[in-house]
Amino acid sequence: MQSHEARPGLVVRVHKSYRKPEFEGMLGTIKRCYGDAEYPAVDVQLEGGRLELFWFHQVERVEERRPAV
């Protein structure tokens, strides 16, 4: 994910190389952004409701699937 993509409402996945194995691969939604626009930190509400703080490079954007028409 690029720093400028970080915004509330974006669905993300925690990178598999994250330092806390219990969060690796989890999906969540960005709730709030902090810091500089070039290097933001983001609050992510993970599956199960837990809120965790990540640097933007520790998560990746998840492309939302849309139903076929």
C-alpha positions as CSV (number, residue, x, y, z in Angstrom):
1,M,0.0,0.0,0.0
2,Q,1.2,3.5,-0.8
3,S,1.1,6.1,2.0
4,H,-1.4,8.3,0.1
5,E,-3.9,5.3,0.0
6,A,-4.3,5.2,3.7
7,R,-7.8,6.5,4.6
8,P,-10.6,5.6,6.9
9,G,-12.9,2.9,5.5
10,L,-10.2,1.1,3.5
11,V,-10.2,-2.7,3.9
12,V,-6.6,-4.0,4.6
13,R,-4.8,-7.2,5.5
14,V,-1.9,-7.4,7.9
15,H,1.4,-8.4,6.2
16,K,2.5,-12.0,6.8
17,S,5.9,-10.6,7.9
18,Y,4.3,-8.6,10.8
19,R,6.2,-8.9,14.1
20,K,3.2,-10.3,16.0
21,P,2.3,-13.6,14.4
22,E,-1.3,-13.6,15.8
23,F,-2.1,-10.7,13.5
24,E,-0.5,-11.9,10.3
25,G,-3.0,-12.2,7.5
26,M,-5.9,-10.7,9.4
27,L,-8.4,-8.5,7.7
28,G,-9.5,-5.2,9.1
29,T,-10.8,-1.7,8.3
30,I,-8.8,1.5,8.8
31,K,-10.7,3.6,11.3
32,R,-8.3,6.6,11.7
33,C,-5.0,7.9,10.3
34,Y,-2.3,9.7,12.2
35,G,1.0,11.4,11.5
36,D,2.5,12.7,8.3
37,A,0.8,12.2,5.0
38,E,4.0,10.7,3.7
39,Y,4.4,8.2,6.5
40,P,1.0,7.6,8.3
41,A,0.1,5.3,11.1
42,V,-3.4,3.8,11.0
43,D,-5.8,2.5,13.6
44,V,-7.2,-0.8,12.1
45,Q,-10.3,-2.5,13.5
46,L,-9.4,-6.2,13.0
47,E,-11.7,-9.2,12.7
48,G,-13.2,-9.8,16.1
49,G,-13.4,-6.1,16.9
50,R,-9.8,-5.5,18.3
51,L,-8.3,-2.1,17.4
52,E,-4.6,-2.0,16.6
53,L,-2.2,0.7,15.5
54,F,0.0,-0.1,12.4
55,W,2.4,1.8,10.1
56,F,1.0,2.0,6.6
57,H,3.7,-0.4,5.3
58,Q,2.6,-3.1,7.7
59,V,-0.8,-3.6,6.0
60,E,-1.8,-4.1,2.4
61,R,-4.9,-2.9,0.6
62,V,-7.5,-5.6,-0.1
63,E,-9.3,-5.2,-3.4
64,E,-13.0,-5.5,-2.7
65,R,-14.8,-8.1,-4.9
66,R,-17.9,-6.9,-6.6
67,P,-20.6,-9.3,-7.7
68,A,-20.7,-10.1,-11.4
69,V,-23.5,-8.4,-13.3
